[in-house]
Amino acid sequence: MSAPIYIRGFPDTYTAKDLKNIFKVYGRIRKCQVFSDNAKLYSIVRYYNPDNGVKAIEGLNTQLVDGITWFVAICEKKNNSDIHRIKYSRKVENYKKTIFVKDFPPECNEEMLREIFQKYGRIGSVKINQNTAYVTFTQAFEAKAAIKEKNLISINGNKVYVSKLYRKEIITSLIARKKYRKIDKKLTEKREKLTNKMFAKYQNNT
């Protein structure tokens, strides 16, 4: 699998699709994602062919293209703590961009929800689960604008419930991770004691 490339310098209006359209000229893209870390946007692009990543770096890094001075480089590997921090930061950022919607009519679909909420900003995704939905904007302030106007939002004359998305899942994830670390620590201690015991027994027999 080819090494991913790290990209930054692009405007916050850019989506993964926009970046994919720009970088696909250097080769077939396996995956393209946009992340936010401390309010700074960056992207990770992975090609099927590792040579294509090198071509993208040579073609765009430090170059002024479409009014953007691009920074493109090989993505350095991060340790586990960095990965957990980035994942947690990404979850928090997504929660800030997402609103929770319910009590809408049964005939309401994804397209209708996009049409209702697009006046508050650019919508990244809409997920419907029975009579509830999650609308994710590209920016947190757009989600705040929709929540602020929640009392004025209705679909086919029916007032719908709109609220921010609470971070219960993140807290649950952190608790589970902490519990896993405790279990792993206990198992490591048991393995070390067993190893020491076996080594001591071996020394006594020799």
Steps between C-alpha positions, in 0.01 A plus 500: 500500500636843407596756761237775546580862422425791732339816355426839652458863394162463330193711597247369754238492226677208333353153542657159447334492158661831401843373600446170326423683176829691531726209596352233274697647208809336654346155519213286624412586859427229755377733776467873562401646839481848652568551870499788746763524773482805729294689240761427228390300199718235340447209269640150466505353149605145420565381144491143374845552347768647732667674205190714456544646848855605406365661182239695700771630735725601212212661313330699778719543807581874556333579167243778460203338327144641493611770744618238752857438610489126551689300758523136394728245668527136600286442808717407798394211719356593837518310823191361670454801729501733197248279322266495803532878536420559132204260510363665812551848351326390182202362697467821700518708183236285326269534801530877482403491132205262543141568606241250618157509332182308585117520483505557124227349278544140370523619138805711582817370334866599477441733207226688685719542810784634287262749342370615839840545667722610211406864561706484820816383323665228296388151598755221512266209570147405605425171674144387572424228754124432508346819646828670593774659292852638530589796280872580484616837368849582374548763774399513866357853477255379234363237739470768769299718260253217439463432872444869566206498257360168624165649604439619144579174322208295370441242228168492316350713775622270777743645753807280540732455795853631443783494753876472525650154511616409848832323541373197689666262253839666549475467879399135464794441267745657746367290789533184291854593398599568864353164605690326221829658613445377857433146376803512271719623786386213726566243227848647438580477871382137510713413196806662659447312829458170314812565293706586808371190680589273207844661469568455873393134477730448204796651691434274798501192277830586333 
